Amino acid sequence: MKLRLMLWLLGWMLKRARRRRTAFRDALRERGRLDWGIATEDLSIARHYRMNAERVASAPGLPVDLDLELRFRDAEAALAVLKKPSQRAFREGLIDGRLRLVGDSRDLNRLQALLKHL
């Protein structure tokens, strides 16, 4: 339940940042479209985000056409990393197996650069 709420709130924060923060809009315009998602390995909890300079959309589930997926071992592992989403937390999650990256690691760098504007 906490993870579902956190992922929904993340979508709300992304939409709000696109409306209110010119730096976030400029970064989206500069980096282009980014479609990404967060899920547990068993896909019991999943949400995806489609972001561009004109719109940020969020919906449950993980479609197959995403650029980047962050798959967490379980909800507790996801909460631990997402509460403090630093590069170090992501790297440690990848190393110890709590997090699996599906997609290009450059997209993860793009995402982290965008999330700095939240």
N, C-alpha and C positions, 0 to 999 in steps of 0.2 A: 504494500500500500504506500509506503513512504517513497519508494522508487518511482511508482506511477505518478504520484503527486509532484515529485521533483522534476520528472521529465516534462510534465505538463507545464509546470512553472517555468522551466527553461524555455519552452516555446513562447510563453507569454513575455518573458524577458527579452527574447530575441526580437519579437514583433515590436515591443516598446522601444528598444534601442534603435531599430530601423526608423521608427517614426520620429524619435526625439534627438538622436545623436548624429550629427553630420559626419563625424569621424567614422562611425560604424557604416553609414551609407557609402561614404567615399571608399572605405576599405572593401565593401562588397562590390562596388563598381569597378575598382581596380583589380580585384582578384577574380571577378567573374562569378558565375553560378556555382553553387556548392550544394549538393544533395547528400545528406549524411543521416545516419541513424545510430541509435543506442539500443542494445538489447541484452538480455541474458542468453546464455548458450542454448537453453532449451526453448527460447522464444516465448516464454510465458509472459514476459514483460518486454514490450518493444515499442519504440516510437521513432518516427523519422521526421526530418526537417528539410525543407526545400527553400534555399535562400538565394535571392538575387537582389539587385539594387532597388527594384520596384516592389518586391513582395517577399515576405517570409511566411511560409505555410508549415503547419505542423499537424501530424495525424498519427493515429496508432498504427502499429504494424511495421513491417520492413519489406518494401517492394524490392524487386530484383535489380532495378536500374540505379541504385545508389552509387555514388562515387566512393563513399567511405562508410564502413560499419565498425562500431566499437562493440565487441561482444564480451560481456563480463561473465565470469564463472557462475556467479549467483547475484542476487539482489544486494547482499551485504557487501560483496566486493565492489559492486558498482557504487553504492553509497559512500564507501570509504574513499574511492578515487574521486568521485564527482563533488564531494563536499569541499575538497581543496584541489581543484584541477590544475596543478602545476605540471611542467614538463617532467620534473623528477617523479611525481606520483604516477604519471603515465608510463614512464620508462621502467619504474620498479614493478608496476602492474604487468607490463609485458614480459619482464624477466622472470618473475615468479609465477606466471601462468594465470593470474587473476583476470587478465585482459588479453583479448586476441583482436588484432587489427585485420580487417578484411578490406583490402583496397590499397591504394598507394600511400606510402608514408608522407609524401609531399602534401597530400590533402590533409593529413593530420596537422602538419605545420601551418597550413593555410587556416585551418579551423582554430588552432590555438591563437594565431594572430588576430583573428576576428573576435574571439571570445575575450581578448584583453580589453576590448571596447565596451564590454558590459559593465 
